[in-house]
Amino acid sequence: MNAQALAPNASTERAQQESLLSPRFYTTDFKALEKLDLSPVREAWDRMMDEYRSDGNVDHFKRDATFEEELQELPEPLRSEFIDFMITSVTSEYSGCELYQEIEKRVNHPDLKELMAFMARDEARHAGFINRALKDFGVAVDLGFLKREKKHTFFKPKFIFYATYLSEKIGYARYITIYRHLEKHPEKRFHPIYRWFLRWCNDEFRHGESFALIMRANPGLLSGLNRLWIRFFLLAVYSTMFVRDHSRTVLHDALGIDVDEYDYTVFDITTEISRQVFPLTLDTDAPKFRAGLSRLVEISQAVERSQESGGVFGPLHRLGLRARGALTFVQLYLHPVKENPLQILKWVATATLIVGFGLMSAGITEGWYLQITGGVIWLTAAVIMKDKALIVTNGAMTTVGIIGKLFG
């Protein structure tokens, strides 16, 4: 293909840029990771590791015979927006790869070492596949240079868990939504890389589930003041995606996708998944919340126009715009959230069981009814979470309790 818009060094320079919307490279407290306890989810963890070992995508990230045939010249500004999308994607994928490799190298925790090695393997494949597609345009990113030179942001382990869980899950939602759309409208697939999105999103989903298990095994990460951090990361990830996507309207038009409809569909999918772990979700359907996201887009576009026009008072104008953006973000953060009904269900079940066992211990046999009720409620929650260990445990305990009452 014709390589006329960007040189490789320019694409690497773009990937290296730091902004509120650009993917970041992270480092963390490796010693703190050693203290993670995964025993509460051991059975589910071992099943997950078996999935990684089977490596269902080992042969996926390879070009087939028709890939080259499907490549075509893209008109401007579609070409520039698609390249920008690909540079952001390769930076994000390689950021994950680099972080996972570093954790695998720096920790002694055997479960974490194995997990991080598998996820680094997957992300390396993703980054390599995207970068080869960029090479077709003559704009491949120098990933080695990026690793050495891009600034690393320190995040506590819990922040890594929240941010990475959400980025993996929202990545899954984005890929599957685009793939399903293009299945119905194959004439809109202007680049062959979109054909890889179905099995690609399986990796994203599995990575997210791995972090979900870590958080479930350490429930303190999901309660108390950490609820405020979860709320922050939900908003940060959602708003960043919304603003970034609205900067690529030509790209989405070419795919035949309405940006607003696409983004809110992705939010719905991600919210439905994340409520299996997080104690709260954002109310993305609320008119005030949507108006706030649209205001962030308008402010971002105004900042971009100000940068292009320059002028003596440009910096002052942009400072005012960024202050408005910060205020809008705070207003969105303070917007009422939805409490996760699953969390309420689990607490009701737990309280019912405690009261039931207390009554039985006091010799009040009616406590049995509360024990069974609590077991049934917990079984319902386990089914919703698709947690096989909890399903078996609560199903067996409830069944044994009923049999004991009837025939004891």
ZIRASUL-V161337 format. One record per backbone hydrogen bond with DSSP energy under -0.5 kcal/mol. NH is the residue of the N-H (numbers start at 1). CO is the residue of the C=O. If there is no record, write none. Layout:
# ZIRASUL-V161337
<<NH/CO> <NH/CO>>
This chain:
# ZIRASUL-V161337
<<4/2> <11/7> <12/8> <13/9> <14/10> <15/11> <16/12> <17/13> <17/14> <22/19> <25/151> <27/153> <30/28> <33/29> <34/30> <34/31> <35/32> <36/33> <38/36> <41/38> <42/39> <45/41> <46/42> <47/43> <48/44> <49/45> <50/46> <51/47> <52/48> <53/49> <54/50> <55/51> <55/52> <58/55> <60/57> <61/57> <62/60> <67/64> <70/66> <70/67> <71/67> <71/68> <78/75> <79/75> <81/77> <82/78> <83/79> <84/80> <85/81> <86/82> <87/83> <88/84> <89/85> <90/86> <91/87> <92/88> <93/89> <94/90> <95/91> <96/92> <97/93> <98/94> <99/95> <100/96> <101/97> <102/98> <103/99> <104/100> <105/101> <106/102> <107/103> <113/109> <114/110> <115/111> <116/112> <117/113> <118/114> <119/115> <120/116> <121/117> <122/118> <123/119> <124/120> <125/121> <126/122> <127/123> <128/124> <129/125> <130/126> <131/127> <132/128> <133/129> <134/130> <135/131> <136/132> <137/133> <137/134> <138/135> <139/134> <143/141> <146/142> <147/143> <148/144> <149/145> <150/146> <153/25> <155/27> <159/156> <160/156> <161/157> <162/158> <163/159> <164/160> <165/161> <166/162> <167/163> <168/164> <169/165> <170/166> <171/167> <172/168> <173/169> <174/170> <175/171> <176/172> <177/173> <178/174> <179/175> <180/176> <181/177> <182/178> <183/179> <184/180> <185/181> <188/185> <189/186> <190/188> <194/191> <195/192> <196/193> <197/194> <200/196> <201/197> <202/198> <203/199> <203/200> <204/200> <205/201> <206/202> <207/203> <208/204> <209/205> <210/206> <211/207> <212/208> <213/209> <214/210> <215/211> <216/212> <217/213> <218/214> <219/216> <221/218> <222/219> <223/220> <226/223> <227/224> <228/225> <229/225> <230/226> <231/227> <232/228> <233/229> <234/230> <235/231> <236/232> <237/233> <238/234> <239/235> <240/236> <241/237> <242/238> <243/239> <244/240> <245/241> <246/242> <247/244> <248/245> <252/248> <253/249> <254/250> <255/251> <256/252> <256/253> <257/252> <259/257> <262/258> <263/259> <264/260> <265/261> <266/262> <267/263> <268/264> <269/265> <270/266> <271/267> <272/268> <273/269> <274/270> <275/271> <276/273> <277/274> <278/274> <281/338> <284/282> <286/283> <290/286> <291/287> <292/288> <293/289> <294/290> <295/291> <296/292> <297/293> <298/294> <299/295> <300/296> <301/297> <302/298> <303/299> <304/300> <305/301> <306/302> <307/303> <308/304> <309/305> <310/306> <314/311> <317/313> <318/314> <319/315> <320/316> <321/317> <322/318> <323/319> <324/320> <325/321> <326/322> <327/323> <328/324> <329/325> <330/326> <331/327> <332/328> <333/329> <334/330> <335/331> <335/332> <338/281> <339/337> <340/279> <341/339> <343/340> <344/340> <345/341> <346/342> <347/343> <348/344> <349/345> <350/346> <351/347> <352/348> <353/349> <354/350> <355/351> <356/352> <357/353> <358/354> <359/355> <360/356> <361/357> <362/358> <363/360> <364/359> <365/363> <367/364> <368/365> <369/366> <370/366> <371/367> <372/368> <373/369> <374/370> <375/371> <376/372> <377/373> <378/374> <379/375> <380/376> <381/377> <382/378> <383/379> <384/380> <385/381> <386/382> <387/382> <388/386> <391/387> <392/388> <393/389> <394/390> <395/391> <396/392> <397/393> <398/394> <399/395> <400/396> <401/397> <402/398> <403/399> <404/400> <405/401> <406/402> <407/403> <408/404>>
